[in-house]
Amino acid sequence: MTKLLRTQAAMLLSLLVLSVMAFGATPRWAWATWSALSLMILVAWVATVLLAKESVIVWSPMVLVFIAGLFFVTVQMWAGRSPDPYGTREAGLKLLTYAAIYWTTLQVIGASAVLDVQGFAKIVTIYGAAIALFGICQFIASPGTVYGTQYDGSPFGPYINHNHFAGLIELLFPVALASVLNPSYDGARAAMVGFALVLMICAVVLAGSRGGAISVAIEAVTLVMVEARGMDSKRWKVRSAAVVCIVLGAVAGFAILDSGGSARRYKELLKHPAVTVADRGLMARDAVRVWMAHPFVGAGVGSYSLAVLSTNSVSGERVVDHAHNDYLELLAEGGLVAGLIAVVGVTLLFVSMSQHLKQARATFDGLLKFAVGVGCLGFLLHSVADFNFHIPANAAWFAAYLAIITAPTRTNSFESTTRGELVSQ
């Protein structure tokens, strides 16, 4: 049983990694394949439970949030309220996939430590360094391209939009930063993790994602402050020196590799903040107008690009597919009902993080789990100015992280449980 669950955990991690490489799973062929494979892993888990003599099912209140969201989208489809029925159906299928990823991750994380947190942290750190290095090399060799093909906008790494690359790093970075604090790591291992962090920071800053850079900085400050409260002065000095070296290394890397374009974006934000966010302000106003037209149940999940046509204020011939603010877009598409579901989900996230806060100061595993929660918060913060939740690969990573931080803190082993037993927080 445990061996089968480990296999499913490996399949799930592979799927998360590959979804990123397929342009963030944004093309129709990519997200359709990704959805089918995710649901197949869920079916494999169900078969494992049914065929096993002894099993355990892990429960979290967050499951109810996903169920409520799926029920709401189903009602919208059934009522025929959406101006874009295909878009609503697509959004519902993606939400079902995120729910499947959340549930499967919850089972392999929460049941008998099938996927141990430290092992997961090592994978995340290695992958974060690899994807950052890929993005940097591509940026140097052929800026504005993905896999050698030119795209409009500002591509970086495997993403067409640099902000979405930053969204992924926001999830990976805190776990790698927490890994630097691993007391069992010798100097060589700590230095390797530090180099991975330098690559991730340098990649985010080179990408020119101002929201991403701010979110990563806030994540770093949060983790360092939490860890500092449990350290003695000598250990704190060593860790502080390590963090300073990582930051200086990233700054030096940026100064060497940037040709001037990325630095210009940050200067524009400092010199002309109003001009920099002008379009986003117009998009936010349009999203509010759509919401006010459908205050309680919204215009229809997945239909924003059509619903906003009558109120589009953005100049030029630019097509606005998203509000560049996931929260306002959620209200525009789902109204107060969807907003309430989201508030419940965020509240449960904060509750789970508060439960892990004491453990974060006492054990390394606790710190890693808390770092996963910090990654979720950084992602949520960036969503105020972008639409990372509409990038399937990023949303899938977020769902997996959500399962890790909300998984029960204490579980029973397979050998001591009976079929159908629930383990909950």
VEXFI-608671 format. One record per residue: y, x negated, z negated of N, C-alpha, C, CB in turn; residue in one letter. Coordinates in steps of 0.05 Angstrom, whole numbers, plus 5000, padded with zeros to 4 digits. Atoms other than C-alpha are relative to their C-alpha. Glycine has a CB too. Layout:
<sites>
YXZYXZYXZYXZa/...
</sites>
This chain:
<sites>
497649835000500050005000502549835000500050194976m/497650185002505049464979500349845026499749824976t/499850164975503349055041501150175023497249905008k/499049834979504749655086503050054997498550275000l/497149965005511449775052501649755007500450084971l/498750254993513249045061500449985031498549764990r/499850004971511749115135502250195009497350095012t/497949804993516249735139502749894993499550264986q/497450125008521749355102500849795021499849864972a/499450204980521248785153500850145026497549825006a/499249854976521549295210502850114997498050235005m/497349895004527649615180502249795002500150144972l/498150224999531248955171500349905029499249764982l/499950094972529448755243501750205016497249985011s/498549804985532249415268503049984994499050284992l/497150035007538849315230501249765015500349974970l/499050244986539548615260500350055030498149764995v/499949964971537848825331502150215008497350095010l/498049804993542449435329502749875003500150224978s/497450144998548348965317500149855027500349804977v/500050164976546348525376500350185025497549845002m/499749824978546249135422502750145000497750225000a/497249905000553849205422500650194976500650155026f/499649835023553449515352498650275004502950044995g/501549754994548750055381501950225009498550104976a/498149804990554850405412499250125027502749885002t/500849884975552050495483497950224995498949795020p/501849775004548051135491497149914999500350215022r/502750105000541650765508499349864974499549825024w/500550165025542450325446499650184976502349804996a/500349845024543650855394497750205002502650164995w/502349834997538351315424497449854992499950115029a/502450165006533150765420499949944970500049745016t/499750065029535650565350499350244983502849914994w/500649765015535151285326497050065000501550255011s/502949954997528051365353498449814983499149985029a/501550205016525650715320500450054970500949725008l/499549945028528950895254498350234990503050064995s/501649775008525551565252497049945000500650245019l/502850094999518951235271499249854974499449835025m/500550155026519550775210499750204977502249804994i/500249795021520751395167497250145002502250205003l/502749874997514451725196497849814990499650075030v/502050195010510551085181499950004970500749725011a/500049995029512851125109498650254990502949994989w/501349745008510651855104497049975002501050235017v/502950044996503851665132498949824978499449885027a/500950185020503351095082499650144973502049774996t/500149855025504751555023497650205000502650154995v/502249804999499852095047497249884999500450175026l/502650134999494251605059499349834975499849835024l/500550175024495051204995498850164977502749874991a/501249875023490951364934502150024977497649844990k/497949995020496851194889502749935013499349804977e/497450044988504151224907502250084982500250155027s/497749925015511151314881502250075019500949774980v/497749924984517151674910502549964983499750295010i/497650065015523951414889502250205008501049715007v/498049794995529651914881502749904991499250254984w/497250055007537151864879501750245006501149745014s/498249774994542552404875501449985027502150044979p/498750034974545552104938498550135023500349705006m/501649864980539852424977501250285005497150024991v/498849734998543153094963502550005017500650124973l/497650034984549552844996499350005030501649744993v/500950014972545852685060498950285009497849795004f/501149734994542253365057502350195005498250104978i/497749824997548853725048501549945026502049964977a/498750074975551953345107498450105024500349705002g/501749904978546053515152500150305002497149904997l/499849715000546254245131502650095012499650114972f/497449924990553654285146500249975030502249834986f/500050044971552953985215498350205015499149715008v/501849804988547154455230501450275001497450024984t/498649755000551355055210502250005021501350054972v/498050014979557054825255498850035027501549734998q/501349974974552254765313499050285004497649805002m/501049734998549055435299502250215004498450084974w/497749814998555855785292501549965027501949964977a/498750054975558155485358503049954998499650235018g/497150045004564855275329501149765015500549974970r/499050264989565254585360500850035030497849794998s/499250014971569154495426498449815016503049935002p/501750204987564253935442497250024988501249724997d/502749975011557154185427498349755002498650235013p/501650244996554053555456500849784979500349885028y/499050195019558453115412499150074971503049985000g/500949915027556653525350497049954997500650294995t/502950055001549253475366499549704997498650115025r/500350295002549952725376500749904972501849865021e/499250085027553552645310497950084979502750134992a/502149915018548153055275497649825001499250285007g/502350174997542652615304500549734987499349965030l/499350265013546351985281499950024970502749905010k/500149965029547252275212497150024990501550254992l/502849995007539852435210498849724999498450185019l/501050285000538451705228500949854976500849865026t/499050145024542951445173498550104975503050054997y/501549895023539351915124497249884999499950305002a/502750124999532651635148500149714991498950025028a/499750275008535050925139500549984970502349865015i/499550005028537751085070497450064984502150224993y/502449925014531251425048497949775001498950265011w/502050214998526750875075500749764984499649935030t/499150235016530950325044499750064971502949935007t/500349925028530950704978497249964991501050284996l/502850025008523450714978499049714998498250165020q/501050285000522149984996501549834980500249895028v/498550155021527549744948499250104973503150035005i/500449895027526250214891497250014990501150285000g/502849975008518650244891498849724996498450165020a/501550245007515449654855501249755012497250035009s/498650234990520749164881498649895026500049774979a/501350084975517449154950501749815015499450255017v/498150194988523648824978501849904978501750145023l/498550105023526448384923502949935009498749754988d/497250024994534048334920500749715008501750094977v/499450274994534247574921499149925028498849814979q/501050054973529947544984501850135020497250115003g/498249864982534448065016502749855003500650284990f/497550155000540647654997499849755017500849914971a/500450244983537747035031500150075029497349864993k/500049914972536547425095502850075009498150245003i/497349924993543547715093501849755004501250184977v/498450244998546647025082499449855025499549824976t/500750144975542846705139501050155024496949965001i/499149844978544347285185503050005003498950284998y/497150014999551647295166501149745012501150044972g/499250264989552246555182499449995030498649774985a/500850004972548546645248501850175017497150095003a/498349824983552647235273502949905000499950294989i/497350115001559146895251500149765019500849914972a/500050234983557246255287499950095030497649824994l/500149894972555446655350502750095009497950235001f/497449904993562146995348502049785005501050194978g/498150224997565946345339499549855026499749814976i/500750144976562145995395500950155025497049945001c/499249834977563346575443503050015002498850284997q/497150005000570646595423501149755012501150044971f/499150264990571445855439499449975030498849774984i/501050044972567345855504501250205020497050015000a/499249794981569446515535501350234985497650105016s/498749795015574546925496500350265016502849914990p/499749744986574947665513497450105013502149995020g/502549924987567647705533497950064978499049785019t/502449965016561047945503497649945019499850294988v/502250094983554847595531500949925028497950225001y/499050104975559147305586501450205018497849885015g/498749784984561947975611502750064988498250255001t/497349945009569348125606500350294993502149925021q/499549735009571448745568502950034993498150094976y/497349945009578149085556500150004970501050265012d/499750005029580849045486499849724988497950184987g/500250265014579148485438497249964989502049984977s/502850045009571648345436499749754982498149965025p/500750235017568647885384497150024992501949974975f/502849995006561447705372498650205019499550094971g/501449814983556848255399501550275002497350054991p/498549755000562248795389502350005021501250054972y/497849974981567249055440502749994985499750265016i/497550005016572449125384499749814977500650294991n/500150205021574048565336500050124972502349815003h/500049875026575249055279497250084991501850245000n/502749915007568049285282498249764993498850155023h/501350255009565548565278500849944971500849765019f/499050055027569848495216498750204980503050034998a/501449815016566649135189497349914991499950275014g/502650115007559848815192500249784980498549915025l/499750235018562148175158500850104972502149805011i/499249895026565348595102497550084984501850255004e/502549935014558248825085498449764993498450195017l/501650245004554948145091501349804981499449875026l/498650215014560247705059499650014969502950025006f/500250005030559947944985497349904990500650274989p/502750085008552447844981499749695002497850145017v/500150304997553147125007501749874979501049925028a/498250115021558946994959498650004973502750154999l/501449985025554747234901497749804999498850284995a/502250194999549146774924500949724992498750005028s/499050275009553546164912499749974970502949975009v/500150015029553246344839497250004989501550244988l/502850015008545646314837499549764982498150005024n/500450235018544045884776497649825007499750094972p/502450154993537445664806500449825024497650195005s/499550164976540645354868501049724992502150145018y/499050275004541544604868502549965018497849785006d/497550054985547644274899499750035030500949724994g/500449984971544644244969499950295009497449865008a/500249724993542844984971502750144997497950144983r/497449875004549545194942501949925023501249914973a/498350094978553044764995499450145026499749695004a/500849864975549045105051501150294999497050005003m/498949735002551045795025503049995003499250134973v/497250034997558145545019500949975029501049764984g/499450034972558045335092499750265015498149795013f/500349744988555446025111502550174995497550144989a/497649855007561446325075502449915016500649984970l/497850104984566245865111499850115029499849695001v/500349884973563346105178500850295001497149975009l/499349725000564046835158503050054998498550144978m/497149975003571146775134501549915025501049844975i/498750104977573146355193499750205024498949735008c/500549814979570046865241501750244998497050085001a/498449765004573647455211502949945006499850104971v/497250064995580347105213500549945029500949764982v/499750064971579246845284499950265016497849815009l/500249744986577347555305502750145001497950184987a/497449885000584447755288500150284988501150015027g/500149745013582348365248501549984973497150094995s/498350025024587948435197498850174977502850095006r/501349845020584449005161497549874989499350285011g/502450145009578048605159500649774982498549915024g/499250235017581547985131500950094973502249845014a/499149905026584848395077497750104983502150235004i/502349895015578348745058498349774989498350185018s/501650225009574548085054501349864977499549805023v/498550135022580047785010499750164974502949965008a/500249835023579748374963497249994988500750305006i/502850035009572148334960499649744984498050015024e/500350265013572547594942501350004972501249785017a/498650005025577647704887498550174980502950115003v/501549825018573648284858497549874988499150265014t/502450135010567147894854500649764982498349905024l/499450245017570347264826501050094972502249835014v/499049905025573947674772497750104982502150225004m/502249895015567548024752498349774988498250195017v/501750225009563547374748501549834980499249835024e/498550175018569147004712499950094971502949985009a/500049895027568847464652497549924984500350305000r/502450075014561747244637499449705000497750145013g/500550284998562546494648501349844977501149895026m/498650195018564045924600502049845016497949824985d/497850144986570045484616499049785019501849884980s/501050224983565944904644498850115026497949834985k/501249884976561845334691502150135018497950204992r/497949884985568145704712501549805017501950154981w/498650204985571545064732498449915025500649754982k/501750084977565644864776500050215021497149954990v/500149794981565245544809502750045014499250274987r/497349974988572845574819500449785021502149974978s/499750224981572644894853498450065026499049734987a/501749934976567045144899501450205017497350104991a/498649794985571045764918502449895014500850234981v/497750124987577245354932499249835024501549824979v/501050164978573244874976499250185024497649834991c/500849814979570445475015502450105014498350234988i/497549904988577345765026501449795017501950114978v/498750224985580245095047498549935026500349754983l/501650054977574444985094500450215022497049994993g/499549784981575545665127502849975013499750274986a/497350034989583045535134500149775020502049954976v/500150234982581744855165498650075026498649764986a/501549914976576645155213501750185018497550144992g/498349824984581545695234502249845014501350214981f/497950164988587145195245499149835024501349814978a/501050164978582744765289499150175024497649844990i/501249844978579445325330501950205013497750144989l/498249794989585145825339501949885020501550134978d/498250094979589045735403502850124998498950075028s/497449885005594846145376500050305000501949905020g/500149714998592846855392499550144974498050085020g/500749875025589747035326502349974980497449884988s/497750045019595446725285502350185007500849705001a/497849824991600347125327499750284989500250005030r/500549735010597147775305500950024970497150085003r/499349995029598147605231503049974997498649784985y/497150035002605347385243501450275008500949785019k/498949744992606748055278499950204977498550115024e/500249825023604248425217502149944979497249984988l/498150085020608748025171502950065009499749714993l/497249984990615048045216500750295007500349835024k/499449734991614448755244497850194992500350005031h/502249825009609749175201500150285011500050014970p/499749724990612649835225499050025029502950094998a/500950004972611549665298497049965003501549775016v/502950064999604549395285498350254995499349794979t/501649775007602150045254501050265012499950034970v/498849764988606250525298498050195012502149915021a/502049834987600450775340498250134980498449845020d/501849895020596050865279501450234985499049784980r/498549795013601551275247500050265016502849924994g/500149774982601751735308497250135000500849925028l/502849905000594151795308499550154974498049775003m/500449865026594251975234501350275000501149824977a/498549744999599452515246498450205017502849965011r/501649824982595252805303497550104985499249865026d/502449925014589052805259500650214979498749764987a/499249805020592753185204500650275014502549904985v/499549754985595053695256497450155007501649955025r/502649874994587853815278498850114975498149795013v/501149905025585753885206501450254991500349784978w/498549765008591354385191499350245016503049945001m/500849774983588954805249497350114992500049915030a/502749915009581954835219499649884972497749905020h/499950145027583054685144497450004985502050134984p/502349985018576454905114497449885012499550284993f/502550094988570754745163500549815024498350235009v/499450194979574354305214499550105028498349764996g/500349924971574354315290497249975010501949835017a/502850054991567154075295499449714999499650115028g/500850275003563653435276499449885028497649974981v/500550134974563652945335501750105023497150035007g/498449884978568853335374502949915000499950304998s/497250075004575252955355501449945026500149764982y/498750084975576652675425500950245016498149845017s/499249764987577053385452502050164983497650185007l/498349845018580253715391502849894999498850014973a/497450135003586053215391501750025025499749714991v/498650014975587953315464502650164999498250115022l/497649835000593053865449502249894983499350284990s/498050115018596653445397500449705003499250064971t/500050294996595852735425502949905003498449925024n/497250115000602352345410500149715010501150024972s/500150284992600051655433501149985029497249884998v/498750034974604251425492498149885020502549834997s/501650124979601451225559497650175007499149724993g/502449864991594851425591497649944982499449935029e/502250085018590751175532498450254990501149844977r/501749795010584851615514499449944970497450035016v/500450045029584351715438497350134993502350124984v/502649905008577051785418499750044970497849825010d/500150005029578151665344502749984987498149784990h/497450005014583651735293500849734988500050214978a/499550265012583051015270500550034970502349855013h/500149955029582351305200497750194995502850124989n/502549845002575351535183500450244982497849834989d/499649785019577851985126501550235013501449904975y/498549794986582952365167498350125022502649905011l/501849904979577952425224497850184988498849775016e/502049835013572752705176501250274993499049864974l/498749755007577753225152500650175025502649954984l/499549864976579653395223497550135012501349815021a/502549904988572453485245498450194981498249775008e/501749855019569453775180501550154979498249814987g/498449855019575254045140499549924971499550295003g/500250055029575354085064497049994992501450224985l/502850005008567854225062498849715004498450205017v/500950284995566153545094501449804981500449925029a/498550185018571553215052498850014972502950084999g/501149975027568453484988497349864999499650304993l/502550144999561553225009500449704998498450075025i/499450285001564552545021501049904973502149935022a/499050075027568152544954497749974980502050214990v/502350015017561652684919498449745004498150245004v/501550254994558252104955501449764990499749985030g/498550235010563851614938499949994970502950015010v/500149995029563751844866497349894990500450294990t/502650105008556251714861499849705004497850145017l/500050294995557451014891501449864976501549945026l/498550125022562650864837498450014974502750144996f/501749985025557951124782497849795001498850294999v/502150194998552350684808501149714995498750015027s/498950275004556950074810500749954970502549975017m/499450035029559250204738497549954984501550254990s/502550055014552050224716498949715005497950205010q/500950274994550749554750502049784990499649965030h/497950205007557149224723499049824977502550144992l/501050165022553948994657497849815009499050184977k/502150164990547848744693501149775017498050165016q/498850204983552348364741500949754984502450115016a/499150225017554947944683497749874984502150104980r/502250105016548047844653497849875017498850234984a/502250104983543147714710500949955029497550194999t/499350054973543347434780499350245018498649755010f/500849764985539648044808502250214997497350114991d/497949805005544948484776502549945015500650024970g/497650084985550548084807499650055030500549704996l/500549944972547248144876500350295006497349895008l/499849714995546648894870502950094998498350164980k/497249935002553848944847501549915025501249874974f/498850104976555848514907499550195024499049725006a/500549814980552449014952501950244998497050104998v/498049795004556849554921502849925009500050094972g/497350114992563049114932500250015030500449724989v/500049994971561049065005500650285010497449905011g/499649724993560849825009503050074996498250194984c/497249945006567849864977501849885020500749914972l/498350134980570749355025499850155027499049725004g/500449854976567849755083501650264999497050065004f/498549755004570850395055503049955002499350134973l/497250074999577550055047501049965029500649754983l/499250054972577749815119500050265017498049805013h/500149754985576050525142502550164999497750164990s/497449875000583050735123501549955025501649904975v/498550084976585550375185498249965025501449744995a/501850034977579450405231497850215000498849715001d/502149794999573150785250497349875000500450175025f/502650145002567350335229497750184995500249794978n/502249815005563350935207499050135026500950224980f/500949904974562951135280498749795017502350125015h/501550224987559650475299497250014988501349724997i/502749955011552150625291498849774984498150075022p/501250235014550049915272501349964973500249755017a/498650045026555449855218499450224981503049995005n/500649785017554150545191497149984989500450275014a/502850045009546650385188499849794978498249925024a/499950205021547949755148501250124974501749755009w/498849885023552450155102498050194986502550165008f/502049825012546950675091497849844985498650175022a/502050165014541950125074501249884974499149775019a/498750105024546949815025500350214979502849885008y/499749775018548150494995497450054985501050255015l/502649965013540750554981499549794979497750005021a/500550225019540549874947501650044974500749735012i/498249985024546450014900499350264985502950005009i/500749755015544050724883497150024993500850245017t/502949995007536650554875499849994969498549765013a/500350015029534050654804499949714990497450144992p/499950275012535150064758497449924988502249984980t/502650065013528250124727497950185014500050054970r/502149854987521950334765497349914990500149955030t/502850065008514450354753498549885023498650264991n/501650134979509249964792498050205011498649754989s/501949834988504250274839497550044983499349905028f/502549985015498550114794500150194976499249724989e/499749835024501450534737501150285007501749874980s/498949744992503651144778497950165014502549965018t/501849824987500351744807501450125024499150224981t/498949894975501252084874502150214994497750125016r/497949805003507652474880501949954977498950264998g/498250055023510952174818502849925010498949794981e/497350074992518552134825501249804980501750255001l/498550195016522651554800503050055006499249705005v/497249944995530051714791501849854980500550304998s/498150135018536351444760500350154974502649965014q/
</sites>
